[in-house]
Amino acid sequence: MPQYDLYHNEVKNALSKDGWTITDDPYTLDYKGLRLYADLGAEKLLAAEKEEQKIAVEIKVFNSPSQVTELQKAIGQYNMYHSILKRVSPDRKLFLAISEEVYNDFFQKPAIQDIISDQKIHLIVFNPDQEVIRQWLN
């Protein structure tokens, strides 16, 4: 079983406050003998469309001395999860959850924005103190 990230409960609470139902903690990805764990799985009923939206969330803290190294690892993990999700649960969208401090400081660098855009990484930006989601970036 994976170890919880520093902001695991904060993101879980923020998603709940935003109307999401946590369905998996962690969200298990099983595919052809490989088992991986995204931090959370969640669902939300979209009343206007009368359909359910499903997501998987990987939480990253970026608290090591090298945020670039953290990003490299996060992108690799995100891409692996995305590859498996499209095969086992194509209706579920993958998000990388990061704190607004990391988003405002590190993710605003032009090179980082280009990388995130090129990799088509979906972001959830959250405030860990208030346990709220600030932005959904697709």
trRosetta pair geometry for C-beta under 8 A, 3 or more apart (Angstrom, degrees):
i j d omega theta_ij theta_ji phi_ij phi_ji
1 26 7.5 159 -160 14 81 121
1 37 7.4 84 -153 -71 49 167
2 26 5.8 51 41 -41 116 161
2 37 4.4 -155 -11 80 128 141
2 39 7.7 -103 95 -96 141 61
4 8 3.9 -66 -170 -17 106 161
4 9 7.7 31 180 -31 143 78
4 39 7.6 86 -135 -139 64 102
5 8 5.0 137 56 -55 71 87
5 39 6.3 -41 6 -105 116 138
5 59 4.4 -159 53 98 151 114
5 60 7.0 -108 -136 -97 153 22
5 61 5.8 -176 -175 -37 109 105
6 61 4.8 64 31 -95 120 142
6 63 7.0 41 -2 -5 154 147
7 10 4.4 -60 -165 49 80 120
7 11 5.5 81 132 -26 95 98
7 59 5.7 -150 77 -180 94 132
7 61 6.2 154 1 -93 104 90
7 97 7.5 -139 100 122 124 117
7 99 6.5 -174 -71 -65 163 101
7 126 7.3 150 162 85 139 129
7 128 5.0 -92 -124 -110 118 121
8 11 6.3 -65 -154 36 23 104
8 12 6.3 22 154 -17 63 112
8 39 6.2 -146 -123 -164 91 123
8 40 8.0 151 -157 -47 79 109
8 59 6.0 -179 -92 49 57 161
9 12 5.3 -54 -143 39 35 116
9 13 6.1 34 157 -18 68 106
10 13 5.9 -55 -147 38 27 109
10 14 6.3 29 153 -21 63 108
10 126 6.8 143 132 134 101 134
10 128 4.4 19 170 -143 164 74
10 131 5.0 -131 -154 -105 71 84
11 14 5.5 -53 -143 37 33 114
11 15 6.3 35 156 -20 65 103
11 39 7.3 40 82 123 144 142
11 40 6.9 -157 115 -4 115 146
11 57 6.6 -173 154 142 133 144
11 59 5.1 -147 -4 -97 161 128
11 97 4.9 71 -128 148 139 161
11 124 7.4 96 -146 107 109 135
11 126 5.7 171 -105 21 75 171
12 15 6.0 -54 -151 33 27 110
12 16 6.6 27 151 -17 61 107
12 22 5.9 18 -153 -84 93 148
12 25 6.9 38 -112 -111 132 131
12 40 6.2 179 -93 -95 83 144
13 16 5.6 -54 -149 37 34 113
13 17 6.3 35 153 -19 66 105
13 131 4.2 -21 99 -175 121 133
14 17 5.7 -53 -148 37 31 113
14 18 6.3 26 152 -16 63 110
14 126 4.9 73 139 -141 178 127
14 127 7.6 149 -105 51 134 62
14 131 4.8 -147 -64 175 79 61
14 132 5.3 161 -131 -116 97 11
14 133 4.9 124 162 -44 114 74
15 18 5.6 -63 -149 41 31 110
15 20 4.1 -53 168 58 91 135
15 22 6.5 100 95 -70 129 91
15 40 7.0 -180 3 136 164 156
15 42 5.4 -107 170 -99 141 166
15 57 7.2 -124 -72 -25 144 162
15 133 7.1 71 -81 -46 49 124
16 19 7.9 113 180 -15 29 9
16 20 6.2 -87 -81 67 32 76
16 21 7.7 62 -114 -103 73 32
16 22 6.5 -42 -70 -22 95 103
17 131 6.6 120 -9 125 142 92
17 132 6.1 -76 93 -107 147 71
17 133 7.7 178 77 3 103 87
18 44 8.0 -52 117 -95 88 144
18 132 7.6 122 -58 -154 96 64
18 133 5.0 8 -65 19 143 128
19 44 5.6 73 118 -136 93 118
20 42 4.1 22 172 170 123 133
20 43 6.9 139 -160 67 77 26
20 44 4.8 -63 -104 -65 65 107
20 55 7.5 -49 -134 38 137 120
21 42 6.3 154 75 -159 43 77
21 43 5.2 -25 61 64 99 81
21 44 6.8 159 11 -81 77 53
22 25 5.8 25 165 -48 123 114
22 40 6.1 -67 -137 -160 100 112
22 41 7.3 105 -165 77 59 54
22 42 5.3 -42 -102 -99 47 90
23 27 7.8 54 84 -97 87 98
23 41 4.8 -64 71 107 94 100
23 42 6.0 156 9 -111 86 28
23 43 5.4 49 -32 -3 131 103
23 54 8.0 -35 24 -136 147 96
24 27 3.9 93 102 -94 133 68
24 28 6.9 -125 -170 6 134 69
24 40 6.6 143 84 -167 72 43
24 41 3.2 36 40 32 111 118
24 42 7.9 -119 36 -49 73 44
25 39 7.7 -3 -136 160 64 58
25 40 5.7 0 -98 -113 74 75
25 41 7.6 -126 -50 30 49 73
26 37 4.1 45 124 -176 149 109
26 38 6.3 164 -179 79 98 42
26 39 5.7 -83 -125 -146 94 23
26 40 6.9 -87 -134 -69 52 35
26 41 7.9 86 165 -11 42 87
27 37 6.9 138 69 -162 48 59
27 38 4.3 -19 65 65 108 99
27 39 7.2 18 17 72 92 28
27 40 6.0 42 -21 136 106 16
27 41 3.4 117 -95 -43 119 100
27 56 4.9 -143 93 -131 162 99
27 57 7.7 113 3 35 134 60
28 35 6.6 -22 -166 -161 99 94
28 36 7.7 144 -160 80 51 43
28 37 5.8 -27 -102 -103 57 75
29 34 7.8 -18 115 113 91 90
29 35 7.0 149 81 -156 58 44
29 36 4.4 -16 62 65 112 90
29 37 7.0 -162 18 -77 83 25
29 38 6.4 73 -27 -13 113 94
29 56 7.9 49 -63 -143 111 160
29 81 6.2 -164 -37 -134 164 74
29 84 4.7 83 176 117 128 142
29 85 6.8 -67 -118 -66 125 70
29 88 6.6 150 -151 51 77 148
30 34 7.4 160 -153 83 42 52
30 35 5.3 -7 -102 -103 74 79
30 88 7.1 139 68 -125 59 160
31 34 5.3 -20 69 60 76 97
31 84 4.6 -151 -5 -142 151 105
31 87 6.1 79 -129 87 135 130
31 88 5.6 -119 -80 -44 105 128
34 84 7.3 -123 92 -99 121 135
36 80 6.6 166 -96 129 169 117
36 81 6.4 -138 117 -92 142 78
36 84 6.6 153 38 23 128 164
38 41 7.0 95 82 -61 115 77
38 56 4.4 52 98 173 165 112
38 57 6.5 131 158 65 112 34
38 58 5.1 -89 -147 -70 87 83
38 81 5.5 89 -75 -139 110 140
38 94 7.3 -127 -117 -130 151 98
39 57 5.6 -60 68 100 101 80
39 58 5.5 129 3 -124 100 38
39 59 4.7 8 -8 6 172 96
39 97 7.6 -84 57 30 144 123
40 56 7.1 163 89 -159 52 50
40 57 4.3 -5 60 53 100 108
40 59 7.5 58 0 -29 105 106
41 54 7.3 -5 -174 -172 92 94
41 55 7.3 170 -153 90 50 51
41 56 5.4 -23 -101 -104 73 72
41 57 7.6 -173 -79 15 26 78
41 92 7.3 -36 -141 -146 99 140
42 54 7.4 167 89 -151 45 53
42 55 5.3 -9 60 60 89 94
42 57 6.7 21 5 -11 112 117
43 52 5.4 -1 -172 -179 110 114
43 53 6.9 157 -155 81 57 49
43 54 5.1 -19 -101 -101 83 73
43 55 7.7 176 -81 20 38 68
44 52 7.0 154 77 -157 36 67
44 53 5.1 -15 61 58 90 98
44 55 8.0 14 4 2 102 106
45 51 7.8 180 -150 101 60 23
45 52 5.4 -39 -98 -100 60 75
45 53 7.9 176 -93 17 13 74
46 49 4.6 15 107 40 117 102
46 50 7.4 -67 89 -8 72 14
46 51 5.7 -7 53 66 104 68
46 52 7.1 167 10 -106 80 21
46 53 5.6 66 -31 -20 115 107
47 50 6.9 17 -167 -75 33 54
53 93 7.4 -24 -177 16 94 117
54 89 7.2 -97 117 166 141 119
54 91 5.7 64 41 118 123 91
54 92 4.2 -65 114 -103 110 77
54 93 7.1 140 90 15 59 70
55 92 6.3 145 -113 -167 15 79
55 93 5.1 -35 -109 69 76 81
55 94 7.2 141 -164 -97 73 20
55 95 5.7 3 -172 1 123 113
56 81 6.7 -149 113 169 138 125
56 85 6.2 -138 19 -102 144 137
56 89 7.7 106 -37 86 124 137
56 92 5.4 60 -21 154 97 123
56 93 7.5 -168 24 89 70 35
56 94 5.0 -23 67 -106 99 70
56 95 7.2 170 83 25 49 69
57 94 7.8 163 -84 -158 30 54
57 95 5.1 -18 -109 70 73 98
57 96 7.9 142 -158 -105 62 14
57 97 5.3 31 -174 -25 109 119
57 124 6.6 -19 -131 15 115 144
58 74 7.5 156 121 -152 126 85
58 77 6.3 169 -171 125 158 118
58 78 6.3 -148 49 -91 148 75
58 81 6.3 -176 -46 0 135 167
58 94 7.2 14 -2 -172 103 99
58 95 7.4 -176 28 92 67 49
58 96 5.5 -27 72 -111 95 63
58 97 6.9 -178 85 18 39 81
59 97 4.5 -28 -105 68 68 113
59 98 8.0 154 -156 -73 56 40
60 70 6.7 135 179 167 119 107
60 74 4.8 7 -96 -107 159 129
60 96 6.1 -8 8 -172 118 99
60 97 7.0 155 21 74 65 57
60 98 5.7 -21 70 -89 91 85
60 102 8.0 -142 105 125 90 169
61 70 7.9 -99 75 -156 63 142
61 99 7.4 33 -139 -11 52 113
61 102 7.7 172 172 -54 33 148
62 67 5.1 36 -167 -129 107 93
62 70 4.7 142 -117 118 66 156
62 71 7.5 31 -108 -56 111 75
62 74 7.9 -28 -72 -39 90 143
62 98 6.7 29 -4 -140 125 110
62 99 7.8 -131 41 30 107 98
62 102 4.6 111 55 -129 140 137
62 106 6.4 -131 169 28 154 161
63 70 7.9 116 26 -94 37 154
64 67 7.3 162 66 -75 77 43
64 69 6.5 -71 94 77 136 114
64 70 5.4 161 36 -61 111 112
66 69 3.9 58 103 9 119 111
66 70 6.7 167 101 -12 65 82
67 70 5.2 -50 -148 38 41 117
67 71 6.2 45 151 -23 68 102
67 102 7.6 174 -137 -147 128 99
67 106 5.0 -120 163 -125 155 146
68 71 5.6 -52 -149 35 32 112
68 72 6.5 37 150 -22 63 102
69 72 5.5 -48 -149 31 34 115
69 73 6.6 31 154 -14 64 104
70 73 5.9 -58 -152 39 31 108
70 74 6.1 31 151 -21 66 110
71 74 5.4 -54 -141 39 33 113
71 75 6.1 34 159 -21 67 104
71 106 7.8 -160 -59 155 124 130
71 112 7.0 -108 -121 -130 160 102
71 115 7.3 61 161 112 133 150
72 75 6.1 -54 -147 34 26 109
72 76 6.6 25 154 -16 60 108
73 76 5.8 -57 -151 37 31 112
73 77 6.2 28 155 -16 66 109
74 77 5.8 -58 -146 41 30 110
74 78 6.0 33 154 -22 66 109
74 96 6.3 78 174 -141 117 136
75 78 5.6 -52 -140 37 29 114
75 79 6.2 29 159 -19 64 107
75 115 7.4 -72 -87 160 145 113
75 119 5.8 -85 -142 -134 110 163
75 121 7.1 -88 -114 -68 78 140
76 79 6.0 -57 -147 36 26 109
76 80 6.5 26 155 -18 62 106
77 80 5.8 -56 -150 35 30 111
77 81 6.3 27 155 -15 66 108
78 81 5.9 -59 -149 40 28 109
78 82 6.1 30 154 -21 65 110
78 94 6.7 143 -159 140 81 133
78 96 5.6 -35 -96 -67 130 117
78 119 7.4 71 95 154 133 129
78 121 5.8 13 158 -119 159 109
79 82 5.6 -51 -140 37 30 114
79 83 6.3 36 157 -23 63 105
79 119 7.2 -88 -71 -162 104 110
80 83 5.8 -55 -150 33 28 113
80 84 6.6 18 156 -9 63 107
81 84 6.0 -63 -151 42 30 104
81 85 5.9 33 155 -23 68 111
81 94 5.6 139 116 -129 113 146
82 85 5.7 -53 -140 36 28 113
82 86 6.5 28 163 -21 63 104
82 94 5.2 -118 -88 31 79 154
83 86 6.5 -57 -153 30 23 107
83 87 7.2 11 151 -8 57 111
84 87 5.8 -69 -160 41 37 108
84 88 5.9 -4 162 10 77 115
85 88 6.5 -74 -129 53 27 85
85 89 5.4 -53 -157 64 70 88
85 90 7.2 127 143 -92 69 36
85 92 5.6 -108 -165 81 114 104
85 94 5.6 177 14 -50 166 115
86 90 5.3 47 -155 -107 50 81
87 90 7.4 83 -42 -61 8 89
89 92 4.2 13 131 11 115 121
93 122 6.3 7 162 34 107 169
94 122 6.4 140 93 43 58 115
95 122 4.7 -74 -105 107 69 104
95 123 6.6 108 -163 -139 87 9
95 124 4.8 59 158 -21 134 102
95 136 7.7 -60 -122 -142 140 85
96 121 5.5 -5 8 177 129 114
96 122 6.9 144 15 80 74 54
96 123 5.5 -35 70 -106 87 63
96 124 7.2 -171 87 24 37 75
97 123 7.5 126 -100 -166 29 59
97 124 4.2 -23 -104 69 78 110
97 125 7.9 176 -153 -78 59 20
97 126 5.9 10 -170 -1 104 122
98 102 4.7 -103 173 82 110 127
98 103 5.4 134 103 -56 115 89
98 107 6.8 120 99 -38 156 142
98 123 6.3 -37 23 -155 105 107
98 124 7.4 147 23 77 57 58
98 125 6.2 -24 74 -109 80 63
98 126 7.5 161 83 26 31 79
99 102 4.8 94 60 9 83 99
99 103 6.9 -147 98 -4 44 89
99 125 7.5 38 154 -161 16 66
99 126 6.2 -61 -113 74 47 73
99 127 7.3 74 -156 -116 78 29
99 128 5.4 -34 -114 -23 113 109
100 103 5.1 -53 -142 41 39 116
100 104 5.8 36 159 -19 71 107
100 125 5.1 79 -90 169 72 102
100 126 6.7 -129 -32 83 84 23
100 127 5.3 -11 4 -81 126 70
100 134 5.0 48 -81 15 126 157
100 135 7.8 111 -103 13 97 102
101 104 6.1 -56 -142 39 25 105
101 105 6.1 7 163 -4 63 116
102 105 6.2 -65 -136 48 25 99
102 106 5.3 -27 -172 31 68 116
102 107 6.4 63 134 -14 73 106
103 106 7.5 -53 -95 55 11 76
103 107 4.5 -39 -141 44 49 133
103 108 7.2 78 154 -39 55 86
103 123 7.2 122 -108 167 119 143
103 125 4.5 4 -44 -124 164 120
103 134 7.9 -162 51 73 154 133
103 135 7.6 163 176 46 166 127
104 107 7.5 21 -13 50 16 90
104 108 6.0 8 -165 -24 33 129
105 108 7.0 -179 101 23 4 106
106 109 6.4 -40 -176 -1 41 111
106 112 6.2 137 152 -91 71 173
107 112 5.3 -132 -133 127 41 134
107 113 6.9 95 170 -73 66 70
107 116 6.8 39 -152 -37 99 152
107 123 7.6 99 -159 -121 158 161
108 112 7.4 33 47 65 19 122
108 113 7.0 15 -151 -52 26 113
109 112 4.3 77 66 10 95 109
109 113 6.9 -167 86 -11 46 85
110 113 5.6 -55 -146 36 32 113
110 114 6.4 34 156 -20 65 104
111 114 5.7 -53 -152 34 32 113
111 115 6.5 33 151 -19 64 105
112 115 5.6 -52 -148 36 34 113
112 116 6.3 33 154 -18 67 106
113 116 5.9 -54 -144 38 30 109
113 117 6.2 30 155 -18 64 110
114 117 5.7 -59 -147 40 29 111
114 118 6.0 28 157 -19 66 109
115 118 5.8 -55 -143 38 28 110
115 119 6.1 15 161 -8 64 113
116 119 6.1 -63 -142 46 25 104
116 121 4.9 -85 -155 50 75 113
116 123 7.1 0 -167 -43 135 123
117 120 7.4 23 178 -73 33 44
122 136 7.8 -4 -180 -177 98 78
122 137 6.7 172 -160 92 54 62
122 138 5.2 -3 -121 -119 100 54
123 135 7.3 17 106 104 102 101
123 136 7.6 165 89 -159 60 36
123 137 4.1 5 55 55 100 110
124 133 5.9 -61 -170 -134 100 113
124 135 7.5 169 -156 88 38 58
124 136 6.1 -11 -107 -108 69 66
124 137 7.8 -162 -71 25 25 76
125 133 7.1 103 75 -166 51 68
125 134 4.7 -60 107 66 98 103
125 135 4.1 20 41 49 117 96
125 136 7.9 -141 21 -64 77 25
125 137 6.8 53 -17 -9 105 111
126 131 7.6 -1 177 -148 115 33
126 132 6.7 174 -154 91 78 36
126 133 5.2 -48 -99 -105 83 54
126 134 6.3 169 -110 5 23 86
127 130 4.4 16 106 42 124 102
127 131 7.2 -69 89 -13 76 15
127 132 5.2 6 45 56 106 82
127 133 8.0 -164 14 -90 74 10
127 134 5.7 93 -30 -46 92 111
128 131 7.0 20 -165 -76 32 56
133 136 6.9 27 161 -54 130 82
